[in-house]
Amino acid sequence: MTDHQGISPGNTTTRMLASLGVALAIWLFSAFNEEYTYPIKARIQYHLPYSVELTDSLEKEVILKVHGTGWSLLRISAAQHDIDLHWDDLKGRSVVEIKDHLEHVVESMPDNVTVEDVSPAFMPIHFVEVDSIKVPVSLRLSEESIAIDFIDSIKIEPDSVWVKGPKNDLNRIDSWQSETITFNGGKLKATVPLTESDTFHTSAVAVNYFLMILEENNPNN
């Protein structure tokens, strides 16, 4: 009687998986050695003097179409890429061509990677001169403040803020108001946000206020 040595199903599966793993590794190695074109994002960094602000909704990032081997593209795909635009590059211009300012990005990439295209290729530039002034903060009380006649004085901290904005528009700013609050005889001390503006920026976003009540109406007496 002849003995036949069988091959167990477990061994067969293991060998098949090992073969597939080797084949996949060879395929990946070969594929990553091929060359491809791939889009990556690059963030735009604006370097401006304090006295200048860019207006409109300027581009915050662009898409670079880069070409290189799969290994090289894998290396750069997760990296942060910045395009630096300095004031000397922008002043006196109404449009900037992005590809003229890719030196830093190209230097950070492997030698076998090239930038083939940029989108958008051109970006309009609009800027305005800005300045800052210091103005007092005023507390805006609603008409529903039922105990407003009981207020002796109001203390605000900080009592003034720096306001930055277009130089030609600052002359119409003589104070900066808080958001509207309603005083109903309850809290005499609280924090209130300052009003927001798309045009101007303030050095503080909120203030503390303390309401001083007339002595004869002070419930603590």
LOKOL-265810 format. One record per residue (C-alpha): residue in three letters; residue number from 0; x, y, z. Coordinates in steps of 0.1 Angstrom, whole numbers. Example, Ala and Ser with C-alpha at 12.3 -4.5 7.8 and 13.67 -1.06 7.14 Angstrom:
REM LOKOL-265810
PT  sepa  sevo     xx     yy     zz
PT   ALA     0    123    -45     78
PT   SER     1    137    -11     71
***
This chain:
REM LOKOL-265810
PT  sepa  sevo     xx     yy     zz
PT   MET     0      0      0      0
PT   THR     1     14     33    -10
PT   ASP     2     13     63     14
PT   HIS     3      2     96     -1
PT   GLN     4     13    127     17
PT   GLY     5    -15    153     15
PT   ILE     6    -11    191     15
PT   SER     7    -32    207     41
PT   PRO     8    -55    235     32
PT   GLY     9    -38    258     57
PT   ASN    10     -4    254     40
PT   THR    11    -19    261      6
PT   THR    12    -35    293     18
PT   THR    13     -3    305     35
PT   ARG    14     17    298      3
PT   MET    15     -8    316    -19
PT   LEU    16     -9    346      4
PT   ALA    17     29    347      5
PT   SER    18     30    346    -33
PT   LEU    19      5    373    -36
PT   GLY    20     24    395    -11
PT   VAL    21     56    391    -31
PT   ALA    22     39    398    -64
PT   LEU    23     22    429    -49
PT   ALA    24     56    441    -35
PT   ILE    25     72    437    -69
PT   TRP    26     43    455    -86
PT   LEU    27     44    484    -61
PT   PHE    28     82    487    -65
PT   SER    29     79    488   -102
PT   ALA    30     49    512   -102
PT   PHE    31     66    536    -78
PT   ASN    32     96    538   -102
PT   GLU    33     73    549   -130
PT   GLU    34     68    587   -136
PT   TYR    35     35    605   -130
PT   THR    36     19    639   -130
PT   TYR    37      2    647    -97
PT   PRO    38    -16    678    -83
PT   ILE    39     -4    692    -49
PT   LYS    40    -16    722    -29
PT   ALA    41      7    751    -21
PT   ARG    42     -2    777      5
PT   ILE    43      4    814     -3
PT   GLN    44     22    834     25
PT   TYR    45     19    872     22
PT   HIS    46     48    892     38
PT   LEU    47     36    928     40
PT   PRO    48     46    959     59
PT   TYR    49     23    970     87
PT   SER    50     11   1000     67
PT   VAL    51     -3    979     38
PT   GLU    52    -32    954     36
PT   LEU    53    -44    935      6
PT   THR    54    -81    937     -2
PT   ASP    55   -106    915    -19
PT   SER    56   -107    877    -15
PT   LEU    57    -72    869    -25
PT   GLU    58    -61    833    -32
PT   LYS    59    -49    815     -1
PT   GLU    60    -36    785    -20
PT   VAL    61    -28    773    -55
PT   ILE    62    -26    739    -72
PT   LEU    63      8    729    -86
PT   LYS    64      9    702   -112
PT   VAL    65     42    683   -105
PT   HIS    66     59    655   -124
PT   GLY    67     82    628   -110
PT   THR    68     86    592    -99
PT   GLY    69     60    577    -77
PT   TRP    70     86    575    -48
PT   SER    71     93    612    -51
PT   LEU    72     56    622    -54
PT   LEU    73     49    601    -23
PT   ARG    74     75    620     -4
PT   ILE    75     62    655    -12
PT   SER    76     24    647    -11
PT   ALA    77     21    650     27
PT   ALA    78     45    680     30
PT   GLN    79     35    716     35
PT   HIS    80     45    738      5
PT   ASP    81     46    776      9
PT   ILE    82     48    803    -18
PT   ASP    83     63    834     -3
PT   LEU    84     50    867    -17
PT   HIS    85     69    898     -4
PT   TRP    86     58    934     -7
PT   ASP    87     87    941    -31
PT   ASP    88     72    915    -54
PT   LEU    89     37    930    -52
PT   LYS    90     40    968    -50
PT   GLY    91     32    987    -82
PT   ARG    92     15    957    -97
PT   SER    93    -21    949   -104
PT   VAL    94    -14    912   -113
PT   VAL    95     12    887   -101
PT   GLU    96     23    856   -120
PT   ILE    97     26    828    -95
PT   LYS    98     52    807   -114
PT   ASP    99     77    836   -110
PT   HIS   100     77    830    -72
PT   LEU   101     82    792    -69
PT   GLU   102    119    792    -59
PT   HIS   103    113    782    -24
PT   VAL   104     88    754    -34
PT   VAL   105    112    740    -61
PT   GLU   106    141    740    -37
PT   SER   107    122    719    -12
PT   MET   108    114    692    -38
PT   PRO   109    136    663    -49
PT   ASP   110    158    670    -79
PT   ASN   111    137    647   -102
PT   VAL   112    105    665    -95
PT   THR   113     95    694   -118
PT   VAL   114     66    718   -117
PT   GLU   115     47    717   -149
PT   ASP   116     18    741   -143
PT   VAL   117      2    763   -117
PT   SER   118    -35    770   -112
PT   PRO   119    -44    798   -111
PT   ALA   120    -14    811   -131
PT   PHE   121    -22    848   -124
PT   MET   122    -36    865    -94
PT   PRO   123    -50    901    -93
PT   ILE   124    -35    923    -65
PT   HIS   125    -54    951    -48
PT   PHE   126    -40    968    -17
PT   VAL   127    -47    998      5
PT   GLU   128    -27   1019     29
PT   VAL   129    -37   1013     66
PT   ASP   130    -30   1029     99
PT   SER   131    -41   1026    135
PT   ILE   132    -57   1050    160
PT   LYS   133    -66   1046    196
PT   VAL   134   -102   1054    205
PT   PRO   135   -124   1050    237
PT   VAL   136   -148   1021    241
PT   SER   137   -184   1029    247
PT   LEU   138   -210   1005    262
PT   ARG   139   -241   1002    242
PT   LEU   140   -272    997    265
PT   SER   141   -305    986    250
PT   GLU   142   -337   1006    253
PT   GLU   143   -350    977    274
PT   SER   144   -325    984    302
PT   ILE   145   -352    990    328
PT   ALA   146   -329   1003    355
PT   ILE   147   -307   1026    334
PT   ASP   148   -317   1056    356
PT   PHE   149   -301   1039    386
PT   ILE   150   -266   1039    370
PT   ASP   151   -242   1064    385
PT   SER   152   -212   1056    363
PT   ILE   153   -197   1029    341
PT   LYS   154   -162   1016    343
PT   ILE   155   -148    997    313
PT   GLU   156   -116    978    311
PT   PRO   157    -99    983    288
PT   ASP   158   -114   1017    283
PT   SER   159    -98   1021    248
PT   VAL   160    -87   1000    219
PT   TRP   161    -65   1004    189
PT   VAL   162    -84   1003    156
PT   LYS   163    -66    993    124
PT   GLY   164    -80    999     90
PT   PRO   165    -79   1019     57
PT   LYS   166    -61   1052     64
PT   ASN   167    -87   1072     45
PT   ASP   168   -116   1058     66
PT   LEU   169   -101   1061    101
PT   ASN   170   -110   1098    104
PT   ARG   171   -147   1088    108
PT   ILE   172   -139   1066    138
PT   ASP   173   -141   1084    172
PT   SER   174   -151   1055    194
PT   TRP   175   -157   1018    193
PT   GLN   176   -190   1003    207
PT   SER   177   -197    970    225
PT   GLU   178   -224    947    215
PT   THR   179   -258    957    229
PT   ILE   180   -264    946    265
PT   THR   181   -296    949    286
PT   PHE   182   -292    960    322
PT   ASN   183   -321    949    343
PT   GLY   184   -307    955    378
PT   GLY   185   -290    921    379
PT   LYS   186   -253    917    370
PT   LEU   187   -232    948    378
PT   LYS   188   -200    932    364
PT   ALA   189   -196    912    332
PT   THR   190   -178    908    300
PT   VAL   191   -192    919    267
PT   PRO   192   -179    914    231
PT   LEU   193   -170    944    210
PT   THR   194   -187    949    177
PT   GLU   195   -170    932    147
PT   SER   196   -162    948    114
PT   ASP   197   -151    935     80
PT   THR   198   -131    967     74
PT   PHE   199   -115    975    107
PT   HIS   200    -96    953    133
PT   THR   201    -95    961    170
PT   SER   202    -67    952    195
PT   ALA   203    -93    936    218
PT   VAL   204   -124    915    211
PT   ALA   205   -142    920    244
PT   VAL   206   -141    943    275
PT   ASN   207   -151    940    311
PT   TYR   208   -176    965    324
PT   PHE   209   -185    976    360
PT   LEU   210   -218    995    366
PT   MET   211   -218   1018    396
PT   ILE   212   -253   1022    410
PT   LEU   213   -265   1054    427
PT   GLU   214   -261   1051    464
PT   GLU   215   -298   1053    473
PT   ASN   216   -306   1025    448
PT   ASN   217   -278   1002    458
PT   PRO   218   -294    969    470
PT   ASN   219   -263    961    491
PT   ASN   220   -268    991    514
***
